[in-house]
């Protein structure tokens, strides 16, 4: 009870601008990474389903490696180890965007693959009967039917991707969680600071879910 009585959110107000700026950084990095992950996920799933055994093995190995290793390890490796191996240095923001895009692309690939598996085989047979090659069939027949099927799982990937931006603070990126840590070091109010940060994450997540619900209704009307 003493903890509840001692809770005071008023000191947070004077740091509202840095917190909002941190939220802005988290949101724009998430948007850029997620938008890039869609075409990359399409390329990965196309390579996994439509090409030879060797390329399929490479894509599966890449996707599983990315999905089953922590984002934190990937971020450290890309920002610190990769430049040492390639001689190409990237800023913290660039490294953060690269690692987040690569990580999310692996999950997008799996969502696309599961959605494609639902489409009836007759659709492929009909497209082949019309003389379509694999690329034309994929983009003209499969994809238009695919988006309504994968919107809910893709929304889950988007929300998870936004929350993953909190890990990128290890690269000294001024995302929301990094700023929240700095504010807490100044006012020593961890409950209030991180509750505020959690509410900000929740707000953006609810906006994403509302956007997906709108898109689902729009597809249903077509």
DRENPABA-592312 format. One record per residue (C-alpha): residue number from 0; residue in one letter; x negated, y, z. Coordinates in pm, 1 decimal. Example, Ala and Ser with C-alpha at 12.3 -4.5 7.8 and 13.67 -1.06 7.14 Angstrom:
<atoms>
{atom 0, "A", {-1230.0, -450.0, 780.0}} {atom 1, "S", {-1367.0, -106.0, 714.0}} 
</atoms>
This chain:
<atoms>
{atom 0, "X", {0.0, 0.0, 0.0}} {atom 1, "X", {-286.0, 239.4, 73.1}} {atom 2, "X", {-406.9, 195.2, -284.8}} {atom 3, "X", {-65.4, 290.4, -424.8}} {atom 4, "X", {-48.2, 596.6, -202.4}} {atom 5, "X", {-396.2, 702.8, -310.6}} {atom 6, "X", {-322.4, 681.2, -683.5}} {atom 7, "X", {-336.8, 1025.6, -842.6}} {atom 8, "X", {-326.8, 1081.5, -1219.1}} {atom 9, "X", {-368.7, 1459.2, -1200.6}} {atom 10, "X", {-750.9, 1451.5, -1244.9}} {atom 11, "X", {-699.1, 1272.7, -1578.1}} {atom 12, "X", {-531.4, 1577.1, -1730.4}} {atom 13, "X", {-848.3, 1784.6, -1748.7}} {atom 14, "X", {-1008.0, 1508.4, -1958.5}} {atom 15, "X", {-712.5, 1466.9, -2193.9}} {atom 16, "X", {-901.4, 1608.3, -2493.6}} {atom 17, "X", {-1198.1, 1365.5, -2470.5}} {atom 18, "X", {-955.9, 1075.4, -2418.4}} {atom 19, "X", {-745.8, 1177.4, -2716.8}} {atom 20, "X", {-1060.4, 1216.6, -2924.3}} {atom 21, "X", {-1166.3, 867.5, -2819.4}} {atom 22, "X", {-823.9, 738.0, -2921.4}} {atom 23, "X", {-860.3, 912.1, -3256.7}} {atom 24, "X", {-1197.4, 744.3, -3313.4}} {atom 25, "X", {-1052.9, 403.7, -3225.1}} {atom 26, "X", {-753.3, 453.2, -3454.5}} {atom 27, "X", {-942.2, 571.6, -3762.5}} {atom 28, "X", {-1203.2, 297.8, -3730.2}} {atom 29, "X", {-928.6, 39.4, -3695.9}} {atom 30, "X", {-739.1, 174.7, -3998.8}} {atom 31, "X", {-1046.7, 181.1, -4223.7}} {atom 32, "X", {-1161.7, -165.1, -4113.3}} {atom 33, "X", {-815.6, -318.1, -4149.8}} {atom 34, "X", {-755.3, -166.8, -4493.5}} {atom 35, "X", {-1093.3, -296.8, -4611.6}} {atom 36, "X", {-1024.0, -639.8, -4464.5}} {atom 37, "X", {-716.9, -692.8, -4686.5}} {atom 38, "X", {-901.5, -703.6, -5022.9}} {atom 39, "X", {-1195.0, -886.8, -4864.2}} {atom 40, "X", {-953.6, -1142.4, -4717.1}} {atom 41, "X", {-795.3, -1183.8, -5060.6}} {atom 42, "X", {-1135.7, -1249.6, -5216.0}} {atom 43, "X", {-1218.2, -1502.6, -4945.4}} {atom 44, "X", {-890.9, -1690.8, -4975.5}} {atom 45, "X", {-911.7, -1688.4, -5354.4}} {atom 46, "X", {-1261.6, -1834.9, -5334.0}} {atom 47, "X", {-1146.1, -2090.9, -5080.5}} {atom 48, "X", {-850.0, -2215.4, -5281.0}} {atom 49, "X", {-938.7, -2168.9, -5645.5}} {atom 50, "X", {-1309.4, -2232.6, -5689.0}} {atom 51, "X", {-1546.3, -2529.3, -5664.1}} {atom 52, "X", {-1649.8, -2733.1, -5365.1}} {atom 53, "X", {-1974.1, -2544.1, -5301.5}} {atom 54, "X", {-1813.6, -2199.3, -5290.2}} {atom 55, "X", {-1524.7, -2337.4, -5088.3}} {atom 56, "X", {-1767.0, -2477.4, -4832.1}} {atom 57, "X", {-1949.6, -2142.3, -4808.2}} {atom 58, "X", {-1624.8, -1950.7, -4754.4}} {atom 59, "X", {-1495.7, -2197.3, -4493.5}} {atom 60, "X", {-1829.4, -2189.5, -4309.0}} {atom 61, "X", {-1834.8, -1808.5, -4312.2}} {atom 62, "X", {-1474.6, -1773.1, -4193.2}} {atom 63, "X", {-1516.7, -2028.8, -3914.3}} {atom 64, "X", {-1845.3, -1875.7, -3801.7}} {atom 65, "X", {-1692.8, -1528.6, -3779.4}} {atom 66, "X", {-1375.3, -1648.9, -3605.5}} {atom 67, "X", {-1549.9, -1869.0, -3350.1}} {atom 68, "X", {-1827.5, -1633.0, -3241.7}} {atom 69, "X", {-1766.0, -1329.2, -3016.8}} {atom 70, "X", {-1733.5, -986.6, -3175.0}} {atom 71, "X", {-1975.1, -854.4, -2914.3}} {atom 72, "X", {-2250.4, -1087.8, -3037.3}} {atom 73, "X", {-2174.4, -1000.9, -3399.6}} {atom 74, "X", {-2191.9, -629.1, -3322.5}} {atom 75, "X", {-2531.1, -660.3, -3152.0}} {atom 76, "X", {-2666.2, -881.3, -3430.3}} {atom 77, "X", {-2550.5, -655.4, -3714.1}} {atom 78, "X", {-2666.7, -333.4, -3550.5}} {atom 79, "X", {-3001.8, -449.1, -3413.1}} {atom 80, "X", {-3109.2, -774.3, -3580.9}} {atom 81, "X", {-2989.5, -719.6, -3937.2}} {atom 82, "X", {-3189.0, -396.4, -3990.8}} {atom 83, "X", {-3501.5, -575.2, -3868.9}} {atom 84, "X", {-3447.1, -848.9, -4128.6}} {atom 85, "X", {-3337.2, -631.4, -4421.3}} {atom 86, "X", {-3510.1, -301.0, -4351.3}} {atom 87, "X", {-3175.6, -120.5, -4396.1}} {atom 88, "X", {-3075.9, 86.2, -4094.0}} {atom 89, "X", {-2715.9, 178.1, -4018.6}} {atom 90, "X", {-2567.5, 423.3, -3772.2}} {atom 91, "X", {-2362.3, 300.0, -3478.9}} {atom 92, "X", {-2040.3, 398.1, -3656.9}} {atom 93, "X", {-2141.9, 223.8, -3978.1}} {atom 94, "X", {-2238.8, -91.4, -3790.6}} {atom 95, "X", {-1912.0, -81.1, -3599.3}} {atom 96, "X", {-1710.3, -53.2, -3919.0}} {atom 97, "X", {-1904.7, -335.9, -4082.0}} {atom 98, "X", {-1866.7, -577.9, -3793.1}} {atom 99, "X", {-1499.2, -497.9, -3737.2}} {atom 100, "X", {-1420.0, -531.1, -4108.3}} {atom 101, "X", {-1602.6, -862.7, -4138.5}} {atom 102, "X", {-1441.5, -998.6, -3822.8}} {atom 103, "X", {-1088.1, -901.6, -3920.4}} {atom 104, "X", {-1136.8, -1024.0, -4279.2}} {atom 105, "X", {-1186.2, -1378.1, -4153.3}} {atom 106, "X", {-851.1, -1369.4, -3974.6}} {atom 107, "X", {-678.8, -1206.6, -4271.4}} {atom 108, "X", {-812.6, -1487.4, -4489.2}} {atom 109, "X", {-656.9, -1747.5, -4258.2}} {atom 110, "X", {-323.8, -1563.8, -4251.2}} {atom 111, "X", {-318.9, -1547.0, -4631.5}} {atom 112, "X", {-411.2, -1915.1, -4659.2}} {atom 113, "X", {-130.4, -2021.0, -4425.7}} {atom 114, "X", {116.7, -1803.2, -4617.9}} {atom 115, "X", {11.1, -1948.0, -4952.6}} {atom 116, "X", {61.6, -2300.5, -4814.6}} {atom 117, "X", {430.7, -2219.8, -4753.9}} {atom 118, "X", {503.0, -2122.8, -5115.9}} {atom 119, "X", {667.8, -2416.9, -5297.4}} {atom 120, "X", {452.2, -2611.1, -5541.2}} {atom 121, "X", {715.3, -2553.0, -5810.4}} {atom 122, "X", {607.3, -2190.0, -5831.1}} {atom 123, "X", {257.9, -2297.5, -5934.1}} {atom 124, "X", {391.1, -2548.0, -6184.6}} {atom 125, "X", {618.1, -2285.7, -6342.0}} {atom 126, "X", {330.8, -2035.9, -6369.5}} {atom 127, "X", {105.5, -2296.2, -6526.7}} {atom 128, "X", {385.8, -2387.5, -6766.3}} {atom 129, "X", {387.5, -2026.2, -6881.0}} {atom 130, "X", {16.9, -2051.0, -6959.9}} {atom 131, "X", {-108.8, -1838.2, -6670.3}} {atom 132, "X", {-464.0, -1886.4, -6549.1}} {atom 133, "X", {-546.8, -1905.8, -6177.1}} {atom 134, "X", {-621.6, -1534.5, -6137.8}} {atom 135, "X", {-305.3, -1418.4, -6316.2}} {atom 136, "X", {-91.5, -1670.8, -6131.1}} {atom 137, "X", {-235.1, -1559.7, -5796.0}} {atom 138, "X", {-175.7, -1187.9, -5847.4}} {atom 139, "X", {149.6, -1199.7, -6047.9}} {atom 140, "X", {335.7, -1492.7, -5891.8}} {atom 141, "X", {191.4, -1579.4, -5551.5}} {atom 142, "X", {107.7, -1240.4, -5397.9}} {atom 143, "X", {451.9, -1077.8, -5452.4}} {atom 144, "X", {610.2, -1365.7, -5260.2}} {atom 145, "X", {334.0, -1377.1, -5002.1}} {atom 146, "X", {355.4, -1034.9, -4836.1}} {atom 147, "X", {701.0, -1078.6, -4672.9}} {atom 148, "X", {591.0, -1416.3, -4535.5}} {atom 149, "X", {271.8, -1294.0, -4371.4}} {atom 150, "X", {383.1, -958.3, -4231.9}} {atom 151, "X", {445.9, -1084.8, -3873.8}} {atom 152, "X", {113.6, -1272.1, -3836.4}} {atom 153, "X", {-66.2, -989.1, -4015.0}} {atom 154, "X", {82.4, -748.2, -3760.5}} {atom 155, "X", {-61.9, -961.8, -3480.3}} {atom 156, "X", {-402.4, -945.7, -3648.7}} {atom 157, "X", {-369.9, -566.6, -3677.2}} {atom 158, "X", {-287.0, -523.1, -3307.8}} {atom 159, "X", {-573.3, -752.6, -3209.5}} {atom 160, "X", {-808.5, -560.9, -3439.5}} {atom 161, "X", {-714.6, -231.7, -3277.0}} {atom 162, "X", {-785.8, -372.6, -2930.8}} {atom 163, "X", {-1120.3, -507.1, -3053.1}} {atom 164, "X", {-1240.3, -151.3, -3111.2}} {atom 165, "X", {-1290.7, -138.4, -2733.2}} {atom 166, "X", {-1588.9, -372.2, -2769.7}} {atom 167, "X", {-1764.5, -139.0, -3015.3}} {atom 168, "X", {-1850.5, 96.8, -2732.6}} {atom 169, "X", {-2159.7, -118.5, -2678.4}} {atom 170, "X", {-2298.5, 45.9, -2993.9}} {atom 171, "X", {-2257.5, 391.7, -2836.3}} {atom 172, "X", {-1949.1, 467.0, -3045.9}} {atom 173, "X", {-1721.3, 716.9, -2871.9}} {atom 174, "X", {-1410.6, 500.9, -2889.3}} {atom 175, "X", {-1132.1, 522.6, -2632.6}} {atom 176, "X", {-1281.8, 268.1, -2391.8}} {atom 177, "X", {-1626.6, 425.6, -2407.7}} {atom 178, "X", {-1479.0, 767.6, -2327.8}} {atom 179, "X", {-1266.8, 617.3, -2049.0}} {atom 180, "X", {-1581.4, 471.2, -1892.5}} {atom 181, "X", {-1750.2, 810.3, -1903.6}} {atom 182, "X", {-1449.8, 982.5, -1750.0}} {atom 183, "X", {-1437.8, 722.9, -1474.0}} {atom 184, "X", {-1807.0, 783.7, -1398.2}} {atom 185, "X", {-1722.0, 1150.5, -1348.0}} {atom 186, "X", {-1408.9, 1127.4, -1131.8}} {atom 187, "X", {-1438.4, 773.9, -985.5}} {atom 188, "X", {-1072.0, 690.9, -1047.8}} {atom 189, "X", {-1088.3, 352.0, -1226.4}} {atom 190, "X", {-721.9, 259.6, -1170.1}} {atom 191, "X", {-590.1, 586.0, -1310.1}} {atom 192, "X", {-844.2, 613.5, -1593.6}} {atom 193, "X", {-807.4, 260.7, -1727.5}} {atom 194, "X", {-431.1, 258.7, -1676.2}} {atom 195, "X", {-415.6, 571.1, -1892.3}} {atom 196, "X", {-635.8, 404.7, -2154.1}} {atom 197, "X", {-416.5, 92.7, -2145.2}} {atom 198, "X", {-103.4, 303.2, -2200.0}} {atom 199, "X", {-267.9, 471.3, -2497.7}} {atom 200, "X", {-353.0, 132.1, -2647.3}} {atom 201, "X", {4.0, 20.0, -2578.1}} {atom 202, "X", {146.4, 326.6, -2752.4}} {atom 203, "X", {-52.0, 261.3, -3070.9}} {atom 204, "X", {36.2, -108.8, -3059.4}} {atom 205, "X", {406.7, -29.7, -3036.5}} {atom 206, "X", {374.1, 205.1, -3333.7}} {atom 207, "X", {214.0, -74.7, -3535.1}} {atom 208, "X", {493.2, -316.5, -3444.7}} {atom 209, "X", {755.4, -54.8, -3537.2}} {atom 210, "X", {585.5, -2.0, -3874.4}} {atom 211, "X", {587.5, -375.2, -3944.2}} {atom 212, "X", {956.4, -400.2, -3847.1}} {atom 213, "X", {1032.9, -119.1, -4092.0}} {atom 214, "X", {839.6, -294.5, -4370.8}} {atom 215, "X", {1017.5, -624.2, -4299.8}} {atom 216, "X", {1357.8, -457.7, -4331.2}} {atom 217, "X", {1244.9, -288.0, -4651.1}} {atom 218, "X", {1143.4, -623.7, -4804.4}} {atom 219, "X", {1469.5, -786.2, -4693.8}} {atom 220, "X", {1670.9, -521.6, -4878.8}} {atom 221, "X", {1485.4, -585.0, -5205.6}} 
</atoms>
